[in-house]
Amino acid sequence: MARKTERDRTRRVFSQTFLHDPGALDQVVRVARLSRTDLLLEVGAGDGRLTRALAAAAGRVVAYEVDPELVAALVAPDNVVRRHQDFLTARPPREPFAVVGNIPYALTAPIVRWCLGAPALTSATLVTQLEYARKRTGDYGRWSRVTVETWPAFHWGLAGRIPRHKFRPVPRVDSGILRLERRAVPLLPPERLPAYRRLVDVGFGGAGGSLHASLRRHYPARRVDAAFRAARLDVSTVVGYVWPEQWLLLFRLLAG
């Protein structure tokens, strides 16, 4: 077995896998749907290949990279600002902006939370492990708590797949392109979102995985039964198999 070099060890520390295939790079840029007026934040500029492709489509790009060697070596157009900084420590811009990145798999959850918590974010296009993207977008027929909680404000979609051999070094698994889009008009008024989240908390924190049993502990039994009939849900339905649209209907019928 070849002995690992210092650079190999650095890549391991920073979870670096670089997207090198031109077709895959173009695919990410297409999914991001950028315009020449957009402000874009890139998570992990890496070797700069994706950075340069994004710069050709966006107006301004702020490229974050924690590896000092890569920041120093990054060659990019004039509309790119390089930041030697952990993206998770960045303060979100106050003006509308998008996020794109071939992100470290190990940091997927906190990066997604950062994006969801940024008030001016319009969209995030993130290259993640395929498994993560499928679980968060209902591709297995199941829906995660974070997706359901944020569904009134964000659409979650699996916008593409990228085979593992299109990265260097080659990771162990394929990747997916996760697309988060803030809705122009939320599905619920902002003042109703805390109550909706409380209902989701009750449902996912409940009895034996049964949403029906959990909700009957907090709402009148007859109303829960009627709401389940209206949403075409069996009382035995496991919470993860309830569609976001059904959650919204349950909320409207139970919380008024």
VENKA-V532851 format. One record per backbone hydrogen bond with DSSP energy under -1.0 kcal/mol. CO is the residue of the C=O (numbers start at 1). NH is the residue of the N-H. E is the energy in kcal/mol with one decimal. If there is no record, write none. Layout:
# VENKA-V532851
{{CO/NH/E} {CO/NH/E}}
This chain:
# VENKA-V532851
{{5/9/-2.1} {6/10/-2.2} {7/11/-2.4} {8/12/-1.7} {9/13/-2.2} {10/14/-2.4} {11/16/-2.7} {18/168/-2.6} {21/25/-2.4} {22/26/-2.4} {23/27/-1.9} {24/28/-2.0} {25/29/-2.0} {26/30/-2.5} {27/31/-2.3} {28/32/-1.8} {35/38/-1.8} {38/59/-1.1} {38/60/-2.4} {39/98/-2.3} {40/62/-2.8} {41/100/-2.2} {42/64/-2.3} {45/48/-2.1} {48/52/-2.4} {49/53/-1.5} {50/54/-2.6} {51/55/-2.4} {52/56/-1.2} {54/57/-1.3} {54/58/-2.5} {60/40/-2.6} {61/81/-3.0} {62/42/-2.7} {63/83/-2.8} {64/44/-1.1} {64/45/-1.7} {67/71/-2.1} {68/72/-2.2} {69/73/-1.6} {70/74/-1.0} {77/80/-1.5} {79/61/-2.7} {81/63/-2.7} {83/65/-2.3} {83/85/-1.6} {86/89/-2.0} {87/90/-1.9} {97/122/-2.9} {98/41/-2.7} {99/125/-2.7} {100/43/-2.1} {101/103/-1.1} {101/127/-2.9} {104/107/-1.6} {105/108/-1.6} {107/111/-2.1} {108/112/-2.6} {109/113/-2.3} {110/114/-2.3} {111/115/-2.2} {112/116/-2.5} {113/117/-1.8} {115/118/-1.2} {118/121/-1.5} {120/97/-1.5} {122/182/-2.5} {123/99/-2.0} {124/180/-2.9} {125/101/-1.9} {126/178/-3.1} {128/176/-2.5} {129/133/-2.1} {130/134/-2.6} {131/135/-2.3} {132/136/-2.2} {134/139/-1.9} {138/141/-1.7} {144/148/-2.2} {145/149/-3.0} {146/150/-1.6} {150/153/-1.4} {150/154/-2.6} {152/187/-2.5} {153/183/-3.0} {155/181/-2.2} {157/179/-2.9} {160/177/-2.7} {162/175/-2.8} {163/166/-1.8} {164/167/-1.6} {166/20/-1.9} {166/21/-1.3} {168/18/-3.3} {174/130/-2.2} {175/162/-2.8} {176/128/-2.5} {177/159/-3.0} {178/126/-2.7} {179/157/-2.0} {180/124/-2.4} {181/155/-2.9} {189/192/-2.1} {190/193/-1.1} {192/196/-2.1} {193/197/-2.7} {194/198/-1.9} {195/199/-1.8} {196/200/-2.1} {197/201/-2.6} {198/202/-2.2} {199/203/-2.4} {200/204/-2.7} {201/205/-1.4} {207/210/-2.4} {209/239/-2.5} {210/214/-1.9} {211/215/-2.6} {212/216/-1.9} {215/218/-1.6} {215/219/-2.1} {220/224/-2.2} {221/225/-2.6} {222/226/-2.4} {223/227/-2.5} {224/228/-2.3} {225/229/-1.8} {226/230/-2.3} {227/231/-2.0} {228/233/-2.9} {229/232/-1.2} {234/237/-1.8} {237/211/-1.3} {238/241/-2.1} {239/242/-1.5} {240/143/-3.1} {243/247/-1.9} {244/248/-2.0} {245/249/-1.7} {246/250/-2.7} {247/251/-2.5} {248/252/-2.3} {249/253/-2.1} {250/254/-2.4} {251/255/-3.1}}
